């Protein structure tokens, strides 16, 4: 179960504003997190808390294929991203590093910065505790949930290999 405060953004939030290119020589959460969203929202890293949720409109994560973008957000404390839609490469990169992402137009339309959301990935439920509303989404397939639970594809693969 995920619970956190909402940081809401609009459509077409590209990887260049999620983590500016000038920082993309780094690949660790510790190095990238202090710069997450800094060109779009300079206050983000000052106010984000571990467990918070980003809510955004259409095409979140468009732009380049840099895996640094979801790494920066995860390192900053973001526990989940809910958007109307995601750029395909960002979607896959987020899963690869174990950052859960869900699509829900209703949750996005009604959420506001500062609301508190509760997300049950296994049941596909998003609850806006501030507005007392619930949204049903497709839960992750079991294999994707295992990747997220493991902390990403690398850890998932290590666990699988260890079983052999």
MDAnalysis code that builds the backbone (N, CA, C; Angstrom):
import MDAnalysis as mda
import numpy as np

u = mda.Universe.empty(492, n_residues=164, atom_resindex=np.repeat(np.arange(164), 3), trajectory=True)
u.add_TopologyAttr("name", ["N", "CA", "C"] * 164)
u.add_TopologyAttr("resid", np.arange(1, 165))
u.add_TopologyAttr("resname", ["UNK", "UNK", "UNK", "UNK", "UNK", "UNK", "UNK", "UNK", "UNK", "UNK", "UNK", "UNK", "UNK", "UNK", "UNK", "UNK", "UNK", "UNK", "UNK", "UNK", "UNK", "UNK", "UNK", "UNK", "UNK", "UNK", "UNK", "UNK", "UNK", "UNK", "UNK", "UNK", "UNK", "UNK", "UNK", "UNK", "UNK", "UNK", "UNK", "UNK", "UNK", "UNK", "UNK", "UNK", "UNK", "UNK", "UNK", "UNK", "UNK", "UNK", "UNK", "UNK", "UNK", "UNK", "UNK", "UNK", "UNK", "UNK", "UNK", "UNK", "UNK", "UNK", "UNK", "UNK", "UNK", "UNK", "UNK", "UNK", "UNK", "UNK", "UNK", "UNK", "UNK", "UNK", "UNK", "UNK", "UNK", "UNK", "UNK", "UNK", "UNK", "UNK", "UNK", "UNK", "UNK", "UNK", "UNK", "UNK", "UNK", "UNK", "UNK", "UNK", "UNK", "UNK", "UNK", "UNK", "UNK", "UNK", "UNK", "UNK", "UNK", "UNK", "UNK", "UNK", "UNK", "UNK", "UNK", "UNK", "UNK", "UNK", "UNK", "UNK", "UNK", "UNK", "UNK", "UNK", "UNK", "UNK", "UNK", "UNK", "UNK", "UNK", "UNK", "UNK", "UNK", "UNK", "UNK", "UNK", "UNK", "UNK", "UNK", "UNK", "UNK", "UNK", "UNK", "UNK", "UNK", "UNK", "UNK", "UNK", "UNK", "UNK", "UNK", "UNK", "UNK", "UNK", "UNK", "UNK", "UNK", "UNK", "UNK", "UNK", "UNK", "UNK", "UNK", "UNK", "UNK", "UNK", "UNK", "UNK", "UNK", "UNK", "UNK", "UNK"])
u.atoms.positions = np.array([
    [0.843, -1.174, 0.000],
    [0.000, 0.000, 0.000],
    [0.892, 1.242, 0.000],
    [0.550, 2.167, -0.842],
    [1.284, 3.433, -0.963],
    [0.379, 4.542, -0.455],
    [0.940, 5.457, 0.304],
    [0.175, 6.628, 0.723],
    [1.091, 7.839, 0.693],
    [0.643, 8.902, 0.043],
    [1.459, 10.106, -0.026],
    [0.695, 11.312, -0.524],
    [1.333, 12.460, -0.379],
    [0.750, 13.718, -0.833],
    [0.967, 13.894, -2.330],
    [0.039, 14.561, -2.959],
    [0.063, 14.794, -4.400],
    [0.901, 16.023, -4.749],
    [1.694, 15.854, -5.810],
    [2.370, 16.956, -6.504],
    [1.845, 16.867, -7.929],
    [1.032, 17.829, -8.333],
    [0.338, 17.721, -9.615],
    [0.982, 18.595, -10.687],
    [1.088, 17.996, -11.886],
    [1.648, 18.669, -13.056],
    [0.735, 18.429, -14.254],
    [0.997, 19.129, -15.347],
    [0.147, 19.064, -16.523],
    [0.546, 18.000, -17.527],
    [0.243, 18.282, -18.781],
    [0.526, 17.366, -19.892],
    [1.964, 17.536, -20.392],
    [2.440, 16.483, -21.050],
    [3.722, 16.515, -21.773],
    [4.901, 16.919, -20.906],
    [4.963, 16.379, -19.710],
    [6.115, 16.616, -18.844],
    [7.234, 15.719, -19.367],
    [8.237, 16.360, -19.968],
    [9.276, 15.560, -20.633],
    [10.462, 15.292, -19.720],
    [11.269, 14.346, -20.144],
    [12.409, 13.921, -19.335],
    [13.418, 15.039, -19.131],
    [13.438, 16.043, -20.008],
    [14.355, 17.173, -19.838],
    [13.994, 18.036, -18.643],
    [12.722, 18.075, -18.253],
    [12.374, 18.827, -17.045],
    [12.300, 17.922, -15.819],
    [12.131, 16.629, -16.026],
    [12.167, 15.705, -14.888],
    [13.588, 15.670, -14.329],
    [14.572, 15.541, -15.221],
    [15.979, 15.653, -14.828],
    [16.720, 16.314, -15.996],
    [17.157, 17.559, -15.810],
    [17.831, 18.278, -16.883],
    [19.075, 17.536, -17.381],
    [19.334, 17.653, -18.670],
    [20.434, 16.937, -19.324],
    [21.780, 17.194, -18.666],
    [21.968, 18.372, -18.093],
    [23.264, 18.705, -17.488],
    [23.627, 17.786, -16.323],
    [22.652, 17.038, -15.790],
    [22.912, 16.126, -14.683],
    [22.953, 14.663, -15.117],
    [22.792, 14.422, -16.383],
    [22.648, 13.038, -16.845],
    [23.961, 12.282, -17.003],
    [25.019, 12.816, -16.437],
    [26.259, 12.036, -16.350],
    [26.225, 11.159, -15.104],
    [25.243, 11.394, -14.245],
    [25.068, 10.602, -13.028],
    [23.967, 9.568, -13.249],
    [24.065, 8.474, -12.508],
    [23.078, 7.407, -12.652],
    [22.581, 6.866, -11.315],
    [22.915, 7.555, -10.219],
    [22.470, 7.076, -8.915],
    [21.359, 7.971, -8.385],
    [20.516, 7.394, -7.548],
    [19.436, 8.162, -6.930],
    [20.001, 9.332, -6.127],
    [21.090, 9.085, -5.409],
    [21.663, 10.120, -4.550],
    [22.143, 11.326, -5.347],
    [22.718, 11.090, -6.512],
    [23.245, 12.192, -7.328],
    [22.145, 12.913, -8.107],
    [21.128, 12.186, -8.535],
    [20.083, 12.766, -9.375],
    [18.950, 13.417, -8.581],
    [18.598, 12.850, -7.437],
    [17.440, 13.311, -6.669],
    [17.450, 14.806, -6.352],
    [18.571, 15.412, -5.989],
    [18.531, 16.841, -5.650],
    [18.151, 17.756, -6.820],
    [18.135, 17.193, -8.038],
    [17.852, 17.998, -9.228],
    [16.524, 17.623, -9.895],
    [15.776, 16.721, -9.274],
    [14.509, 16.283, -9.863],
    [13.565, 17.468, -10.023],
    [13.046, 17.621, -11.203],
    [12.034, 18.626, -11.548],
    [12.517, 20.066, -11.404],
    [13.813, 20.303, -11.243],
    [14.268, 21.644, -10.887],
    [13.992, 22.713, -11.940],
    [13.972, 22.362, -13.215],
    [13.679, 23.374, -14.232],
    [12.184, 23.650, -14.371],
    [11.351, 22.738, -13.940],
    [9.903, 22.917, -13.993],
    [9.362, 23.480, -12.671],
    [9.867, 22.943, -11.569],
    [9.363, 23.276, -10.244],
    [10.537, 23.312, -9.260],
    [11.221, 24.444, -9.169],
    [12.402, 24.536, -8.304],
    [12.132, 24.204, -6.835],
    [10.887, 24.279, -6.397],
    [10.544, 23.983, -5.003],
    [10.322, 22.489, -4.755],
    [10.202, 21.707, -5.818],
    [9.835, 20.290, -5.687],
    [10.724, 19.557, -4.688],
    [12.038, 19.609, -4.867],
    [12.915, 18.829, -3.979],
    [12.926, 19.357, -2.551],
    [12.470, 20.581, -2.358],
    [12.395, 21.135, -1.002],
    [11.149, 20.655, -0.265],
    [10.091, 20.339, -1.016],
    [8.820, 19.985, -0.371],
    [8.443, 18.511, -0.499],
    [9.017, 17.795, -1.461],
    [8.657, 16.386, -1.625],
    [9.124, 15.597, -0.408],
    [8.285, 14.670, 0.009],
    [8.610, 13.799, 1.131],
    [8.545, 12.354, 0.672],
    [9.301, 11.512, 1.338],
    [9.309, 10.088, 0.999],
    [7.882, 9.565, 1.016],
    [7.491, 8.927, -0.085],
    [6.156, 8.353, -0.204],
    [5.190, 9.192, -1.013],
    [5.572, 10.434, -1.328],
    [4.679, 11.302, -2.095],
    [4.419, 10.758, -3.498],
    [3.366, 11.279, -4.122],
    [2.890, 10.789, -5.407],
    [2.862, 11.940, -6.405],
    [3.373, 11.694, -7.598],
    [3.229, 12.664, -8.683],
    [1.975, 12.299, -9.464],
    [1.157, 13.306, -9.743],
    [-0.021, 13.151, -10.583],
    [0.164, 14.097, -11.758],
    [-0.065, 13.601, -12.960],
    [0.172, 14.421, -14.153],
    [-0.802, 14.043, -15.255],
    [-0.811, 14.873, -16.280],
    [-1.717, 14.675, -17.398],
    [-1.209, 13.663, -18.408],
    [-1.397, 14.000, -19.664],
    [-1.061, 13.090, -20.760],
    [0.428, 13.101, -21.077],
    [0.910, 11.937, -21.535],
    [2.243, 11.804, -22.120],
    [3.361, 12.115, -21.129],
    [3.206, 11.724, -19.880],
    [4.242, 11.965, -18.882],
    [5.499, 11.185, -19.261],
    [6.641, 11.856, -19.183],
    [7.919, 11.207, -19.473],
    [8.282, 11.182, -20.933],
    [7.654, 12.038, -21.745],
    [7.999, 12.085, -23.169],
    [9.408, 12.658, -23.322],
    [9.928, 12.605, -24.517],
    [11.270, 13.138, -24.761],
    [12.266, 12.021, -24.930],
    [13.396, 12.174, -24.298],
    [14.480, 11.206, -24.480],
    [14.199, 9.920, -23.713],
    [15.017, 8.941, -23.969],
    [14.832, 7.634, -23.343],
    [15.633, 7.489, -22.052],
    [16.101, 8.599, -21.495],
    [16.983, 8.522, -20.323],
    [16.311, 7.865, -19.126],
    [16.975, 6.855, -18.627],
    [16.502, 6.165, -17.434],
    [16.741, 7.016, -16.190],
    [17.575, 8.052, -16.329],
    [17.870, 8.944, -15.212],
    [16.604, 9.605, -14.671],
    [15.606, 9.833, -15.534],
    [14.397, 10.546, -15.119],
    [13.636, 9.800, -14.019],
    [13.232, 8.545, -14.222],
    [12.549, 7.871, -13.116],
    [13.464, 7.621, -11.917],
    [14.769, 7.453, -12.164],
    [15.712, 7.270, -11.046],
    [15.714, 8.519, -10.168],
    [15.725, 9.709, -10.789],
    [15.720, 10.965, -10.031],
    [14.460, 11.083, -9.182],
    [13.315, 10.746, -9.755],
    [12.057, 10.853, -9.014],
    [12.001, 9.860, -7.858],
    [12.410, 8.641, -8.121],
    [12.419, 7.631, -7.067],
    [13.371, 8.049, -5.949],
    [14.534, 8.550, -6.327],
    [15.511, 9.002, -5.338],
    [15.015, 10.177, -4.512],
    [14.185, 11.025, -5.111],
    [13.626, 12.181, -4.400],
    [12.553, 11.778, -3.394],
    [12.097, 10.528, -3.467],
    [11.096, 10.040, -2.522],
    [9.752, 9.722, -3.119],
    [9.588, 9.941, -4.423],
    [8.313, 9.652, -5.073],
    [8.058, 8.143, -5.023],
    [6.875, 7.768, -4.537],
    [6.552, 6.347, -4.405],
    [5.720, 5.809, -5.556],
    [5.102, 6.722, -6.329],
    [4.207, 6.301, -7.397],
    [3.920, 7.508, -8.287],
    [3.683, 7.239, -9.559],
    [3.259, 8.286, -10.484],
    [1.938, 7.843, -11.099],
    [0.981, 8.745, -11.074],
    [-0.320, 8.489, -11.692],
    [-0.504, 9.545, -12.763],
    [-0.749, 9.116, -13.983],
    [-0.924, 10.055, -15.088],
    [-2.066, 9.582, -15.971],
    [-2.524, 10.492, -16.814],
    [-3.536, 10.117, -17.796],
    [-2.927, 9.131, -18.783],
    [-1.672, 9.389, -19.190],
    [-0.927, 8.451, -20.039],
    [0.561, 8.723, -19.888],
    [1.361, 7.739, -20.273],
    [2.814, 7.811, -20.178],
    [3.447, 7.603, -21.537],
    [4.599, 8.223, -21.738],
    [5.420, 7.879, -22.893],
    [5.891, 6.444, -22.687],
    [5.920, 5.677, -23.756],
    [6.216, 4.240, -23.638],
    [7.564, 3.951, -22.991],
    [8.610, 4.675, -23.393],
    [9.943, 4.375, -22.861],
    [10.024, 4.749, -21.378],
    [9.370, 5.830, -20.981],
    [9.363, 6.199, -19.562],
    [8.639, 5.113, -18.765],
    [7.520, 4.636, -19.281],
    [6.763, 3.578, -18.608],
    [7.666, 2.381, -18.326],
    [8.377, 1.948, -19.352],
    [9.243, 0.768, -19.191],
    [10.415, 1.055, -18.264],
    [11.008, 2.235, -18.397],
    [12.126, 2.587, -17.515],
    [11.684, 2.634, -16.059],
    [10.492, 3.151, -15.801],
    [9.989, 3.208, -14.431],
    [9.823, 1.798, -13.862],
    [9.235, 0.913, -14.623],
    [9.078, -0.479, -14.174],
    [10.451, -1.101, -13.946],
    [11.380, -0.854, -14.862],
    [12.725, -1.431, -14.742],
    [13.426, -1.049, -13.453],
    [13.130, 0.138, -12.911],
    [13.783, 0.541, -11.661],
    [12.883, 0.340, -10.442],
    [11.689, -0.223, -10.658],
    [10.794, -0.521, -9.546],
    [9.969, 0.661, -9.066],
    [9.677, 1.604, -9.957],
    [8.835, 2.754, -9.615],
    [7.445, 2.524, -10.183],
    [6.448, 2.290, -9.349],
    [5.105, 2.009, -9.860],
    [4.467, 3.223, -10.533],
    [3.807, 2.955, -11.647],
    [3.108, 3.999, -12.396],
    [1.762, 3.458, -12.836],
    [0.748, 4.314, -12.737],
    [-0.615, 3.904, -13.079],
    [-1.263, 4.964, -13.947],
    [-2.157, 4.528, -14.812],
    [-2.928, 5.441, -15.642],
    [-4.361, 5.516, -15.123],
    [-4.807, 6.759, -14.858],
    [-6.178, 6.961, -14.395],
    [-6.585, 8.398, -14.679],
    [-7.363, 8.580, -15.712],
    [-7.813, 9.922, -16.073],
    [-8.654, 10.546, -14.961],
    [-9.532, 9.756, -14.353],
    [-10.385, 10.278, -13.294],
    [-9.607, 10.745, -12.083],
    [-8.658, 9.936, -11.628],
    [-7.850, 10.321, -10.468],
    [-7.047, 11.578, -10.760],
    [-6.529, 11.678, -11.994],
    [-5.752, 12.853, -12.381],
    [-6.637, 14.088, -12.431],
    [-7.790, 13.972, -13.061],
    [-8.679, 15.126, -13.210],
    [-9.111, 15.708, -11.874],
    [-9.325, 14.858, -10.884],
    [-9.890, 15.327, -9.622],
    [-8.864, 15.611, -8.534],
    [-7.636, 15.124, -8.690],
    [-6.609, 15.346, -7.663],
    [-6.041, 16.761, -7.761],
    [-5.624, 17.262, -6.628],
    [-4.976, 18.563, -6.551],
    [-3.717, 18.442, -5.702],
    [-2.758, 19.307, -5.963],
    [-1.559, 19.339, -5.137],
    [-1.973, 19.457, -3.674],
    [-1.368, 18.609, -2.855],
    [-1.665, 18.610, -1.425],
    [-2.648, 17.547, -0.990],
    [-3.454, 17.024, -1.923],
    [-4.347, 15.917, -1.578],
    [-3.501, 14.726, -1.115],
    [-4.111, 13.840, -0.366],
    [-3.447, 12.603, 0.032],
    [-4.089, 11.445, -0.722],
    [-3.239, 10.662, -1.384],
    [-3.706, 9.481, -2.108],
    [-3.222, 8.224, -1.412],
    [-4.037, 7.190, -1.524],
    [-3.666, 5.849, -1.099],
    [-3.799, 4.956, -2.323],
    [-2.759, 4.191, -2.608],
    [-2.738, 3.365, -3.817],
    [-2.497, 1.913, -3.423],
    [-3.404, 1.063, -3.876],
    [-3.273, -0.378, -3.673],
    [-2.967, -0.985, -5.039],
    [-1.690, -1.235, -5.284],
    [-1.260, -1.728, -6.599],
    [-1.848, -3.102, -6.916],
    [-1.920, -3.970, -5.920],
    [-2.376, -5.333, -6.181],
    [-3.861, -5.389, -6.540],
    [-4.646, -4.439, -6.063],
    [-6.080, -4.409, -6.367],
    [-6.436, -3.379, -7.439],
    [-5.475, -2.533, -7.794],
    [-5.750, -1.504, -8.795],
    [-6.680, -0.422, -8.275],
    [-6.484, -0.026, -7.026],
    [-7.339, 0.994, -6.431],
    [-6.537, 2.242, -6.087],
    [-7.073, 3.372, -6.442],
    [-6.517, 4.663, -6.048],
    [-7.600, 5.351, -5.223],
    [-7.256, 5.737, -4.017],
    [-8.204, 6.447, -3.158],
    [-7.675, 7.845, -2.892],
    [-8.478, 8.838, -3.194],
    [-8.149, 10.201, -2.814],
    [-8.769, 10.399, -1.434],
    [-7.932, 10.326, -0.413],
    [-8.426, 10.411, 0.962],
    [-8.934, 11.810, 1.292],
    [-8.393, 12.811, 0.624],
    [-8.829, 14.188, 0.852],
    [-10.236, 14.408, 0.318],
    [-10.497, 13.889, -0.870],
    [-11.796, 14.100, -1.520],
    [-12.763, 12.938, -1.305],
    [-12.299, 11.888, -0.643],
    [-13.092, 10.690, -0.373],
    [-13.667, 10.138, -1.683],
    [-12.766, 9.866, -2.623],
    [-13.151, 9.273, -3.909],
    [-12.231, 8.090, -4.189],
    [-12.762, 7.107, -4.904],
    [-12.004, 5.911, -5.252],
    [-12.056, 5.709, -6.757],
    [-10.934, 5.276, -7.316],
    [-10.813, 5.043, -8.761],
    [-10.249, 3.642, -8.965],
    [-10.885, 2.906, -9.859],
    [-10.425, 1.560, -10.199],
    [-9.564, 1.637, -11.455],
    [-8.395, 1.038, -11.406],
    [-7.515, 0.936, -12.569],
    [-7.120, -0.521, -12.730],
    [-6.518, -0.835, -13.847],
    [-6.038, -2.204, -14.040],
    [-4.831, -2.442, -13.146],
    [-4.889, -3.458, -12.303],
    [-3.709, -3.760, -11.488],
    [-2.584, -4.271, -12.377],
    [-1.374, -4.166, -11.874],
    [-0.244, -4.695, -12.621],
    [-0.405, -6.200, -12.805],
    [0.012, -6.723, -13.943],
    [0.105, -8.176, -14.056],
    [1.082, -8.692, -12.989],
    [0.926, -9.930, -12.605],
    [1.730, -10.498, -11.520],
    [3.231, -10.324, -11.748],
    [3.705, -10.537, -12.946],
    [5.147, -10.445, -13.220],
    [5.651, -9.010, -13.041],
    [4.857, -8.024, -13.439],
    [5.244, -6.621, -13.262],
    [5.232, -6.278, -11.776],
    [4.251, -6.765, -11.049],
    [4.214, -6.516, -9.602],
    [5.438, -7.123, -8.924],
    [5.875, -8.301, -9.377],
    [7.076, -8.924, -8.815],
    [8.311, -8.065, -9.080],
    [8.409, -7.479, -10.264],
    [9.547, -6.606, -10.596],
    [9.539, -5.382, -9.683],
    [8.387, -4.752, -9.526],
    [8.268, -3.575, -8.658],
    [8.590, -3.952, -7.213],
    [8.030, -5.066, -6.737],
    [8.267, -5.504, -5.354],
    [9.738, -5.803, -5.098],
    [10.437, -6.287, -6.120],
    [11.859, -6.603, -5.979],
    [12.720, -5.342, -5.963],
    [12.149, -4.222, -6.368],
    [12.922, -2.980, -6.433],
    [13.455, -2.684, -7.812],
    [12.998, -3.451, -8.794],
    [13.413, -3.215, -10.170],
    [13.859, -4.490, -10.849],
    [14.148, -4.352, -12.135],
    [14.490, -5.508, -12.963],
    [15.783, -6.201, -12.535],
    [16.784, -5.439, -12.145],
    [18.070, -6.049, -11.767],
    [17.893, -6.948, -10.553],
    [17.229, -6.415, -9.517],
    [17.017, -7.226, -8.313],
    [16.094, -8.402, -8.583],
    [15.092, -8.193, -9.424],
    [14.189, -9.270, -9.817],
    [14.983, -10.395, -10.490],
    [15.854, -10.032, -11.425],
    [16.662, -11.032, -12.134],
    [17.609, -11.767, -11.181],
    [18.208, -11.043, -10.254],
    [19.103, -11.685, -9.288],
    [18.351, -12.733, -8.484],
    [17.129, -12.399, -8.046],
    [16.327, -13.348, -7.267],
    [15.947, -14.567, -8.098],
    [15.590, -14.327, -9.356],
    [15.236, -15.441, -10.242],
    [16.428, -16.365, -10.476],
    [17.582, -15.774, -10.727],
    [18.797, -16.557, -10.984],
    [19.186, -17.361, -9.743],
    [19.037, -16.755, -8.564],
    [19.383, -17.424, -7.319],
    [18.543, -18.674, -7.083],
    [17.326, -18.704, -7.651],
    [16.435, -19.870, -7.483],
    [16.845, -21.043, -8.354],
    [17.633, -20.775, -9.373],
    [17.992, -21.837, -10.321],
    [19.073, -22.727, -9.758],
])
